[in-house]
Amino acid sequence: MKSILVPIAREGWPFIGIFAVGTLILFAISDPLGWAGVILTLWCVYFFRDPDRVTPSRPGLVISPADGVVCFVGKAPPPADLELGDAPMLKIGIFMNVFDVHVNRAPVDGKVSRLAYHPGKFFNASLDKASEQNERHGMVVEMADGTKVGSVQIAGLVARRIVCKTAEGATLRAGERYGLIRFGSRVDVYLPASAASLAVLGQRMIAGETVIADLTSAEPDRLGEIR
C-alpha cells in the first residue's frame, strides 16, 4: 500500500482543496461536469505526490534532481546569475511533464552558497531557449572539496510558480528535498566540465535515485537507443 498511497507534498493541499470544492460546485450544476471535476481532483492529488526515494551514496556521484526525461546533455555556459564563470560546464537538462513527480531534490552533498531568482517568460520547458529566457530559480551547492554544482529550477509553459525551500548557508544532502515546481517544468544541472555524464538523451530519470554523472570517473559519455 505504501507504493500506492504515497505522501502528498504540503504545498499541494490547498490546490487539492480548491479542486475538491470546484467538483462539488460542478456536481450541483451537472453530474457529467461533476465527474469531470472528480477526474481533475484525482489528477491534482497524483501531481502533488511526494514518494520516498533511495539515494545512492558514494563520493563523486551526482543524483538526478527531478523526475522526467533528459532533454539536454552537453557543454554550455551557466547562467550569469549563478556566478559560476563564463567557461562552458557540463549541463544536463531534465524535462518534467504534468504527470511526473514535481518535488526537486539536491544533486550532491554540500552547502548552499548561492540562490538566484530570475524573472522571465514561460516557453515550453523542453526547448533549449527555456534555460535562458524562462523564469527560473538557481541554486549553487558547494561541496566539501570546493566543487560547485548548479541546479536551476525552470518554469514551463504551464508552470507559474517555483518553490525553493532552502536558504543560503543551508546544508543539503544528495537526494534531499529542496523545492517544487507547479505544473510542468524543467531542472538544469551544471557540473564541472571534467565530470563524466551518465545521462542519455531521452532517458527517464527518477529524482533522488538515478545517477546522472560522476565527478571522479573518466568514463566517456554514454550513448543510448530505444529498444
Secondary structure as GFF3:
##gff-version 3
##sequence-region A 1 227
A	DSSP	three_ten_helix	10	12	.	.	.	ID=ss1
A	DSSP	alpha_helix	13	29	.	.	.	ID=ss2
A	DSSP	alpha_helix	31	47	.	.	.	ID=ss3
A	DSSP	beta_strand	61	63	.	.	.	ID=ss4
A	DSSP	beta_strand	68	76	.	.	.	ID=ss5
A	DSSP	three_ten_helix	80	82	.	.	.	ID=ss6
A	DSSP	beta_strand	89	96	.	.	.	ID=ss7
A	DSSP	beta_strand	103	105	.	.	.	ID=ss8
A	DSSP	beta_strand	110	118	.	.	.	ID=ss9
A	DSSP	alpha_helix	130	133	.	.	.	ID=ss10
A	DSSP	beta_strand	136	142	.	.	.	ID=ss11
A	DSSP	beta_strand	148	155	.	.	.	ID=ss12
A	DSSP	beta_strand	161	164	.	.	.	ID=ss13
A	DSSP	beta_strand	171	172	.	.	.	ID=ss14
A	DSSP	beta_strand	177	182	.	.	.	ID=ss15
A	DSSP	beta_strand	185	191	.	.	.	ID=ss16
A	DSSP	beta_strand	196	197	.	.	.	ID=ss17
A	DSSP	beta_strand	204	205	.	.	.	ID=ss18
A	DSSP	beta_strand	211	214	.	.	.	ID=ss19
###
